[in-house]
Amino acid sequence: MTPSCLQLTMLATLAVGQMMVAQTSPSPAGKTLELDQESTNVMSAIQTRIKELPAAKEQEVLNTMRDITLQHPNLTTPETTPSGTSGTVDLLNANPRALTLSQKTSAIEVMIEASNQSVQQVVIGGPQSPSPLDPTPIKSSPSLDSLATALNSIAPRQDKILSATDLAALVEKQKSIGRILWTYQNLFDKGDPMWQIAGTGFVTSPGIVTTACHVVSKFGDVSGGQVKLKANVVVRIDFSNTSTPGNLIPITGIIAISNTMACDAAQLGLSGSTDIVPLRVAPATSATKRILVVGYPQLDNYRAEGDCQSQGTLTATQFCIFANANPTAAKVVSPGGVLTACCGDDHGGVSVITYDAPTDGGQSGSPVFDAETLQVIGVHYCCTEESATPTILNCETWHPQKPGWNEAVTTQSLLRDSSLKDRFSDVATVAEGVAPALRHTELPVKVAAWFGGGPSQFVHKFPSGGK
């Protein structure tokens, strides 16, 4: 049922008075132990994926891994080869539990980088909205066709082959995903707000937006043990697809934050747009091997820099080229393969998914979709680069630090969180269970497919081995 304006006002008032939940962060030793366990799981998953590649592709990855491994002193061995050069740890066959945390972190970095260099990187600009004179059926969209191709390259042969038609509903679902913007009240009053992007959020109930907790910390006030919007800020959400903000909808308050340490999730009140359709969420971690992260990377930063070849990482280079070739692009979908899906024993009791989709700053708070069901299975919070998320609101995760992979808090955890669970109005009725051991026959083709605006067709292919 759609809440009335009075009900929304009451929700916003509750946000101002919500008390912070006292929580105790794990000890430094406890944090290290949990990160070590998670790194072990992720490294094992990547080893399995590489071993299940076709022989020629596996050898290609191994050759690249050897070259990169020499750049990491903690992965070299004291022994020398017959040629007199230092040996290296056999990353593909090493037992992760026998390695130090530092070695595992480096090993994961090497294996992901080698895997990414051994596949063709693709960036796709979405089609313009069809005109009445030249309609373009969704099923023939070049973006959705390419997105389906990328997702199929991630999945085992026995998995369902996805088509553009299977992904067509994503075009409607993205309308419920917006960028959260904030500015200072004095700038807003002067008519030159200079909006800053805090992150991404998505509608989960009429008048409610769910996002990452650390997104909220940019404009949240925790003085007096209560959480509320800072008095000197203005916060809006914009659901448009282009770099210039469209219809800015007021955020009325911080409705709820997670009551669980390491559960990086929060909910905001949305004013005046209760007709936006809430996204359907999965009640349990699905058995998917393919996911989609939809949100707003900070593409304007790359447009300002211009030089894409000096970005330092393959993901940053990819986003930079995409941003400069598509000057109005804003909302992006990034597909990837699931690495691990676990019950939370190695993550402060919070269930998380790890995956390798290319993401960037601004996508925190994005919904993570099961690519087959297009149900939301998590809230993206971290990170392909180094992360040191603070804990201003006491629900932002401290974990992990520079992991080399991406993570989301699962909807399974959110639906068990007493502070958040009642604000998901469309929950799927069938639980699909926890993901089994993953099998991959191809490494993922990285794709960023942009919704709306810009060129009708744009495809940029990175050369194999390029950065």
Summary of the structure (lengths in Angstrom):
residues: 467
radius of gyration: 22.0
end to end distance: 49.9
largest distance: 78.5
contacts: 1645
relative contact order: 0.20
helix: 30%
strand: 24%
